[in-house]
């Protein structure tokens, strides 16, 4: 038998926190809320006209499913790559990949975020905002609910 924690199922019904990288996260599943040992799953709301802080998750992969709205993601070395995610789309972010979400839309973006970080914020490492992006999105507030 595996030594991966409790054999009890856990329901999480309430709670939340503001991520150091920006955005309002629902408590979801984590080491703290449910005793998870290898993952976390949270609901993130990024208000319209806001952005996250440039960051990466040290040693942890992320998977995102956009439920509603849309979000731009600047990513990679020096945040040189750019993509747009819309409702119904998924994004995989490899461990240690710099990224920064930006919601320039008029609708809040709501997504589910899964990471291999059961401590939720343990692997978050904030990075400086490159001057090039500061000129584009630096005036947007860092998202919070």
C-alpha positions, 0 to 999 in steps of 0.5 A, a space after each residue: 500500500 502507498 504511503 501517500 497520506 490519508 485514505 479519507 475523501 475530503 470536501 472543500 466548500 469555502 475559503 480563498 486567498 490572494 496569490 502572491 503572483 496576483 489574482 484571487 484563488 478559491 481554497 480548492 484542494 491543497 496540502 492545507 485544505 485537504 491533505 494533498 501530497 502531490 497536487 493542488 487545484 484552485 479556481 482563479 478569478 482575474 478581474 478585467 483590466 488587471 494583470 498578474 506579477 511575472 513569476 514562475 513555479 520552481 519545480 512545479 508544473 501547471 495546467 490551466 482551464 479557462 472557464 470564462 473570459 480570456 487571458 493573455 499569457 506572456 511566457 518564456 525567457 524574457 517573456 518573449 512569447 505571447 498567447 491568448 487563451 479563451 473560454 474552453 481552452 487549456 494551457 500547460 506550463 512546464 516547471 520553472 517557466 516564467 509567465 505572466 497573465 494579463 486580462 485586458 478584456 472587459 470581463 473577469 477571467 475565471 479558470 481552474 489551475 492545477 499544479 504539482 505544488 500541494 503547498 499552493 504558493 511554495 514554489 512561486 518565485 516573483 520575477 522583475 517586470 521587463 521594461 518592454 512589458 512595463 510599457 505595454 501592461 505596467 499601468 494595469 493593477 495587479 489582479 485581486 478580487 
